Amino acid sequence: MAQQETDQRIDSGTSVAEPGDGFVVDTEDAEARELAHRERGTSRPITVVGNPVLHKECRDVTEFGDELAALIDDMFASQHTAEGVGLAANQIGVDLKVFVYDCPDDDGVRHVGAICNPVLEELPPAERHLDDANEGCLSVPTAYASLPRPDYAVVRGQDAQGKPVRVQGTGYFARCLQHETDHLYGYLYIDRLSKRDRKDALRQMAENTPRYETVPNRS
């Protein structure tokens, strides 16, 4: 996911569970962990809308070893180069269900982590408060559009060693978790827009030049 175009934040007052409720703590040593990943990794170019790998559900991660660890390192390096806050594997052309994130929440707390085989948990209606804010995507470079999403999200999956994990986020970080999970099931944020807003986002992309390397689409 691309960084927000503005610093708009919305405090909805959503009740959030504590880490002791089974959620991973992804805020400790965030800077050091992110730096270690990207120093080991190699930045790769970003796939953009139209590339087939972005428009289909990715394969489940079944092998949790050195190859996956190296991919995660490359994803952190690629995310940093593109100045993003979240990156799915198919955004660097890899057909696997894994995403990484380095994203602040609405309180400015930095969250860093990786999750494999993510599934968004269904929220009770009482916890579904929509945040209508600008959203951007590294795979739709230079384009932004307003998109309502729940301001609280819970994702369950596995970590890089295959252990079960749950990650929760509020506000901007909740948007990131939903955005990246969408990617791994073949959806871009522009797929959730009206036809007019999607057309406008693609126009923005066509009229501007991304600041990072992208993969040309196949004809």
ABEGO torsion letter per residue (X at the ends): XBBBABABBBBAGBBBBBAAAGBBBAABGAAAAAAAAAAABBBBBBBBBGBAAAABBBBBBABBBAAAAAAAAAAAAAAAAAGBABBBAAAAGBBBBBBBBBBBBAAGBBBBBBBBGBBBBBBBAAABBBBBBBBBBAABBGBBBBBBBBABBBBBBBBAAGBBBBBBBBEAAAAAAAAAAAAAAGBBAAAABBAAAAAAAAAAAAABBBABBBBBBBX
